[in-house]
């Protein structure tokens, strides 16, 4: 599905499923989080063409894509993946987990909030009075 020769960056980001809506794409571009061929752009109407390199700063990640095609519609994810080539290196795989599980909190008997069992005992004790 070949689209037009050039396309607005906000439409392209929406069609490529980088963002959920076109208005979010426009806000992302206006915030300066998108670069085309290493140049920061701030206009949602900036035209992109096949071969342009995009660097997109999302919440906690940076995406590096090369435009392979301009879209005609926002289709399924398989169709969206045909619009770009992902140039980011794959994440480094390590055998050790990066996040270590926290040890269980230790508390002395009688310290802190009562457990469910202790609350039931307290309720039974109060009912006897």
N, C-alpha and C positions, 0 to 999 in steps of 0.2 A: 504494500500500500504506500505508494510514493505520494507525499504531500506536496505543498507548494515549495518553491525554491528557498524561500526565507519564511520564518515564522516568529511571532512575538515570543519572547522568552517566557512570559507567564503562561501562555497557552502551551508551549512545549513542555514546561515543567509539570503542568497539569496532565497533559497527555502521557508523559513518561512516568506518571505516578510517583513523582518525588514528593508531592504534597497532595492533600485531600481535596482542595478546592482551588479554583482559579484566583479567588480573592486572597487566599493564603499565599499563593505563588507571587502575586503582585506585592504583597506586604514583605515577603521574604526578599524579593529583588530590591525594593525600596529601602530596606534596612541595610543594604550593602553586604548581604551574606552570599551573594552570587558573583562569581568572576567568570568572564568569558575571555579566553585566550590571555589569561593573567591580568586582565584589566577589570577593576571593580566597576560594576554598573549599578545605577540606581533608578533606571527607568524601566517600567514593566513592558513598554513597547519596543524595547531593544530587539532588533531582529537577529536571530541565530540561523546559521546555515550548516549544511553537512560539512563535517570536518572540524567544527569549532570545538575547543576544549572547555569544559565547564568545571568549576570548582565550587561546590555548594556546601556551606557550613550549616548543618542542621543542629539540633539540640546538643547531642553529645558525640557527634561524628562528623567527619568531613568526607564528602563524596567527590570523586574525580571521574568524570564521564567525558567521552567523545561522542558528539552527535553523529549518528549514522544515517538518520532519516528524520524528516519532519512528519508529524502525525496529521491525521485527518479527523480523528476522534479519540476520546478516552475509552479505550477498549479494555479487554481483559489483560491481566498481568503478562501473559505470554506475548501479546501484541506490543505492550509497552516496552518490554525488554528488547524488541527489535529496533527501537529508536536510538539506543545508545550502546556504547561499549564501556564496561567498567574498567578503569585504568588503575584503581587503587590496588596495592599489593594485598594478597590474602592475609588475614590475621595470623600472627605467629601462634603455632600450636605448641602447647607445653603439656607435659604429663602431670605436672603438679597443679592443683587447683589454685587459682589466684586469690580466692576468698576462703579463708579458713573459718570453719564453723566456730561460733562462740561457745565457750564452755557453759554448762548449765549453771545458773545462778545458785549459789549456796546460801542458805540462811539458817540461822540457829533456830531451834525450836522455840516458839513463842515470840519470835521477832517478825515484824512485818505484818502484812495482811493475813487474816486467818484463811485456812484452806476451806473447801466446801464441807469436808467432814467436820472440821472444828466449828463451822457456822451452824451446822445441824445440831451438834452437841449443845451449843449455846442456846439455840432456839428451844430444844427440849428442856433444858435447865430452866429457862424463863417460863415455859408453860407450866412447870411444876409449881411455881409460886402462886 
